[in-house]
Structure formats: C-alpha cells, structure tokens
Amino acid sequence: MSHELQDGKPATSGTMFAHVNTYENWVVGAKNITTAGTPERISETSIPIKCIVIKAKSANTGLMYVGNSDTTELFELNAKESITIPINDVNKVWIDSAVNGEGVVYAYVW
C-alpha cells in the first residue's frame, strides 16, 4: 500500500485511512497519590464522559494502578504506559500507586 502524496494530497489507490472521532470538549489533568496503597478517585466530582486515557507519569519509579470502586482488581501501569477506558463518569475511575507521591496524567472527553 502506498502512503505517499500525489499532487500534494494523500494517495487514494490502496491507501488505508483511519476514522478518528473528534470532540470539542476535552480535559487534560494530572493526579498524584499522596499515600501509596490508598486508592483515590481521579475526580471527586461526577462528570459525564465518553472515555478517559490514563498514562503513568514518565518519572514514576513504581507501578500505578487503575480500577473502579472495587479496588481489589486493578490494572497495572509502568512509567509511560497508558490505558484507554470507555466509561460514562470520570469519578468511577480510581488510581493508586506503589510509591508515595507518584501519579498519572489523563485526558477525557464528553
């Protein structure tokens, strides 16, 4: 397949195009966990959303954990790893860390 330009435009023959959803309303933020082993919500405020992307900060030295209110089952993230979660409210997302003071960056859309 060709990914070259023809006359300054993307080639159409044999080229794959990805559909990308665009949203006008999105928020980017960060959250650190003060005490490792004590899960916290990304937001205490209920905010209806479509999905959230959570990425462990690059400077983290330990694991970050992402889950819902049942924090016995958490998804592990090493530094720079991310997860995308389709979910309807940002305050349903909980995070925890293995090391005091480490955290995540996130972006969500509604």
LOVEXVO-785993 format. One record per atom (N, C-alpha, C, O): residue in one letter; x, y, z. Coordinates in steps of 0.02 Angstrom, whole numbers, padded with zeros to 5 digits, always signed. Example, Ala and Ser with C-alpha at 12.3 -4.5 7.8 and 13.67 -1.06 7.14 Angstrom:
<sites>
a+00660-00284+00390;a+00615-00225+00390;a+00660-00165+00390;a+00712-00166+00423;s+00642-00112+00354;s+00684-00053+00357;s+00645+00002+00394;s+00670+00057+00402;
</sites>
This chain:
<sites>
m+00041-00059+00000;m+00000+00000+00000;m+00043+00062+00000;m+00096+00064+00031;s+00020+00112-00034;s+00057+00174-00039;s+00032+00224+00013;s-00028+00231+00023;h+00078+00257+00045;h+00062+00310+00093;h+00093+00375+00069;h+00103+00421+00108;e+00108+00379+00004;e+00140+00438-00024;e+00088+00489-00044;e+00028+00474-00050;l+00112+00550-00056;l+00069+00603-00079;l+00069+00604-00155;l+00120+00592-00187;q+00011+00619-00184;q+00005+00630-00255;q-00023+00700-00265;q-00078+00715-00241;d+00014+00743-00299;d-00006+00812-00309;d-00021+00847-00242;d-00067+00887-00237;g+00020+00832-00191;g+00012+00864-00126;g-00045+00837-00085;g-00059+00864-00031;k-00079+00784-00108;k-00135+00755-00072;k-00121+00682-00058;k-00081+00651-00094;p-00152+00653-00006;p-00141+00582+00006;p-00161+00540-00053;p-00212+00553-00085;a-00122+00489-00068;a-00138+00443-00122;a-00201+00406-00105;a-00213+00388-00047;t-00243+00394-00155;t-00307+00360-00142;t-00305+00287-00161;t-00344+00247-00134;s-00262+00267-00205;s-00260+00198-00228;s-00223+00155-00177;s-00163+00164-00166;g-00259+00107-00146;g-00228+00061-00099;g-00208+00091-00033;g-00171+00060+00006;t-00230+00152-00018;t-00212+00184+00044;t-00265+00171+00097;t-00324+00175+00083;m-00242+00156+00157;m-00288+00146+00213;m-00295+00212+00251;m-00246+00246+00265;f-00357+00229+00267;f-00370+00289+00306;f-00404+00267+00371;f-00449+00225+00370;a-00384+00296+00426;a-00415+00281+00490;a-00468+00333+00506;a-00457+00393+00495;h-00524+00312+00532;h-00575+00358+00554;h-00557+00381+00625;h-00543+00340+00668;v-00557+00446+00635;v-00540+00473+00701;v-00599+00515+00725;v-00622+00561+00690;n-00625+00499+00784;n-00678+00540+00813;n-00647+00604+00840;n-00593+00603+00870;t-00681+00659+00830;t-00657+00723+00857;t-00708+00748+00907;t-00768+00742+00896;y-00684+00774+00962;y-00726+00801+01014;y-00704+00872+01029;y-00644+00886+01032;e-00753+00915+01038;e-00736+00984+01054;e-00724+00995+01128;e-00689+01041+01148;n-00752+00951+01169;n-00747+00959+01242;n-00702+00905+01271;n-00721+00846+01274;w-00643+00924+01292;w-00598+00877+01323;w-00557+00912+01376;w-00546+00973+01374;v-00534+00873+01424;v-00497+00898+01481;v-00434+00857+01490;v-00435+00796+01483;v-00379+00890+01507;v-00316+00857+01522;v-00298+00875+01594;v-00305+00933+01614;g-00275+00826+01632;g-00257+00839+01701;g-00204+00792+01726;g-00177+00751+01689;a-00188+00798+01790;a-00139+00755+01822;a-00161+00743+01894;a-00196+00784+01924;k-00141+00685+01920;k-00158+00669+01989;k-00102+00627+02019;k-00079+00579+01989;n-00080+00647+02078;n-00030+00610+02116;n-00065+00578+02176;n-00112+00605+02204;i-00040+00520+02196;i-00065+00486+02255;i-00019+00503+02314;i+00041+00490+02311;t-00048+00532+02365;t-00008+00552+02423;t+00020+00491+02460;t+00080+00488+02474;t-00024+00443+02476;t-00004+00385+02515;t-00015+00322+02474;t-00071+00303+02458;a+00040+00289+02456;a+00036+00226+02418;a-00008+00176+02455;a-00004+00170+02516;g-00049+00140+02417;g-00093+00091+02448;g-00160+00118+02469;g-00202+00082+02495;t-00171+00183+02456;t-00235+00215+02471;t-00265+00241+02406;t-00250+00297+02385;p-00308+00201+02374;p-00337+00222+02309;p-00376+00287+02315;p-00408+00300+02366;e-00373+00327+02262;e-00410+00390+02258;e-00445+00394+02190;e-00421+00366+02141;r-00501+00429+02189;r-00535+00441+02126;r-00496+00492+02085;r-00464+00537+02113;i-00499+00485+02019;i-00470+00537+01976;i-00504+00604+01992;i-00472+00656+01995;s-00570+00602+02002;s-00609+00662+02019;s-00662+00645+02070;s-00696+00593+02063;e-00670+00686+02120;e-00724+00677+02168;e-00791+00701+02139;e-00844+00684+02165;t-00787+00741+02087;t-00847+00768+02055;t-00872+00721+02001;t-00832+00694+01962;s-00937+00711+01999;s-00967+00670+01946;s-00969+00711+01882;s-01001+00764+01879;i-00934+00686+01830;i-00932+00720+01766;i-00946+00668+01712;i-00906+00622+01703;p-01002+00674+01676;p-01017+00626+01623;p-00964+00631+01567;p-00948+00686+01544;i-00937+00574+01546;i-00886+00573+01494;i-00900+00515+01447;i-00943+00474+01459;k-00861+00513+01392;k-00866+00458+01344;k-00809+00408+01354;k-00819+00348+01349;c-00749+00434+01369;c-00692+00390+01382;c-00637+00431+01416;c-00638+00493+01417;i-00589+00394+01444;i-00532+00426+01477;i-00469+00387+01458;i-00469+00326+01453;v-00415+00425+01447;v-00348+00395+01436;v-00307+00413+01497;v-00303+00471+01516;i-00276+00362+01527;i-00236+00372+01587;i-00166+00347+01572;i-00157+00291+01548;k-00115+00389+01586;k-00046+00370+01573;k-00005+00381+01637;k-00008+00434+01668;a+00034+00330+01655;a+00079+00337+01712;a+00134+00387+01696;a+00162+00386+01641;k+00148+00431+01742;k+00199+00483+01730;k+00267+00451+01715;k+00284+00398+01742;s+00304+00484+01672;s+00369+00457+01650;s+00420+00453+01706;s+00466+00411+01703;a+00414+00495+01756;a+00463+00495+01811;a+00447+00443+01866;a+00485+00436+01913;n+00390+00409+01860;n+00371+00359+01911;n+00425+00305+01916;n+00454+00284+01866;t+00436+00282+01978;t+00484+00227+01988;t+00448+00162+02005;t+00478+00108+02000;g+00385+00166+02024;g+00345+00107+02042;g+00284+00102+01998;g+00272+00144+01955;l+00245+00050+02011;l+00183+00039+01973;l+00129+00088+01993;l+00125+00111+02050;m+00085+00104+01944;m+00022+00138+01957;m-00032+00087+01945;m-00024+00040+01907;y-00089+00096+01979;y-00145+00050+01973;y-00207+00089+01955;y-00219+00143+01982;v-00247+00061+01910;v-00309+00093+01887;v-00365+00043+01895;v-00357-00016+01877;g-00421+00065+01923;g-00478+00020+01932;g-00542+00058+01944;g-00545+00119+01937;n-00593+00021+01964;n-00657+00052+01982;n-00663+00051+02058;n-00613+00043+02093;s-00723+00058+02083;s-00732+00062+02155;s-00712-00003+02191;s-00695-00002+02250;d-00713-00059+02155;d-00689-00122+02184;d-00614-00125+02171;d-00591-00156+02123;t-00576-00093+02213;t-00504-00085+02201;t-00464-00148+02216;t-00402-00145+02220;t-00498-00204+02224;t-00461-00267+02231;t-00436-00292+02163;t-00391-00333+02160;e-00467-00267+02109;e-00446-00286+02042;e-00423-00224+02005;e-00464-00185+01980;l-00358-00215+02002;l-00330-00154+01972;l-00286-00171+01913;l-00252-00223+01912;f-00285-00127+01864;f-00243-00133+01805;f-00177-00100+01821;f-00176-00043+01844;e-00121-00133+01808;e-00055-00106+01824;e-00025-00068+01765;e-00031-00089+01708;l+00006-00011+01780;l+00040+00029+01730;l+00111+00044+01754;l+00121+00069+01810;n+00160+00029+01713;n+00228+00052+01724;n+00234+00124+01699;n+00189+00148+01666;a+00289+00157+01715;a+00301+00225+01690;a+00292+00228+01615;a+00316+00184+01579;k+00257+00278+01591;k+00244+00292+01520;k+00192+00246+01488;k+00176+00256+01429;e+00166+00197+01524;e+00114+00154+01496;e+00046+00188+01505;e+00037+00228+01551;s-00001+00171+01461;s-00067+00202+01465;s-00122+00151+01454;s-00111+00096+01429;i-00183+00171+01472;i-00243+00131+01460;i-00298+00179+01440;i-00304+00235+01466;t-00340+00158+01393;t-00399+00195+01372;t-00460+00157+01397;t-00467+00097+01385;i-00504+00192+01432;i-00562+00160+01461;i-00625+00196+01437;i-00635+00255+01451;p-00669+00161+01400;p-00734+00190+01385;p-00777+00185+01448;p-00792+00131+01473;i-00797+00242+01474;i-00834+00244+01538;i-00878+00306+01538;i-00862+00355+01504;n-00932+00305+01575;n-00980+00360+01572;n-00973+00414+01626;n-01009+00464+01624;d-00928+00405+01674;d-00919+00456+01725;d-00847+00453+01752;d-00822+00400+01770;v-00815+00510+01753;v-00744+00513+01774;v-00735+00492+01847;v-00682+00466+01865;n-00785+00503+01890;n-00775+00486+01960;n-00782+00411+01974;n-00777+00390+02032;k-00793+00371+01923;k-00793+00298+01930;k-00723+00269+01923;k-00713+00209+01933;v-00674+00311+01906;v-00606+00288+01895;v-00563+00302+01956;v-00559+00358+01980;w-00532+00249+01982;w-00489+00254+02042;w-00417+00239+02022;w-00405+00198+01977;i-00370+00271+02056;i-00299+00256+02045;i-00265+00246+02112;i-00288+00270+02164;d-00210+00210+02109;d-00168+00200+02168;d-00096+00195+02143;d-00084+00187+02083;s-00049+00198+02189;s+00021+00193+02170;s+00058+00148+02219;s+00037+00137+02275;a+00114+00123+02195;a+00157+00082+02238;a+00205+00126+02277;a+00235+00103+02327;v+00214+00188+02256;v+00262+00234+02286;v+00227+00300+02304;v+00191+00328+02262;n+00236+00324+02364;n+00206+00387+02385;n+00224+00443+02336;n+00281+00449+02313;g+00174+00485+02319;g+00185+00544+02279;g+00187+00534+02204;g+00192+00584+02167;e+00184+00473+02180;e+00186+00462+02107;e+00115+00467+02079;e+00066+00465+02116;g+00110+00473+02013;g+00044+00486+01985;g+00036+00472+01911;g+00077+00439+01879;v-00018+00500+01886;v-00038+00490+01816;v-00056+00557+01785;v-00070+00607+01819;v-00055+00558+01719;v-00087+00612+01681;v-00146+00580+01646;v-00146+00520+01633;y-00196+00619+01630;y-00256+00592+01599;y-00288+00643+01553;y-00277+00703+01557;a-00330+00616+01508;a-00371+00658+01464;a-00437+00623+01456;a-00440+00562+01446;y-00491+00662+01462;y-00557+00633+01449;y-00598+00678+01405;y-00587+00739+01401;v-00647+00648+01371;v-00690+00685+01326;v-00763+00673+01346;v-00781+00621+01373;w-00804+00723+01331;w-00875+00716+01342;w-00913+00747+01286;w-00975+00746+01286;
</sites>
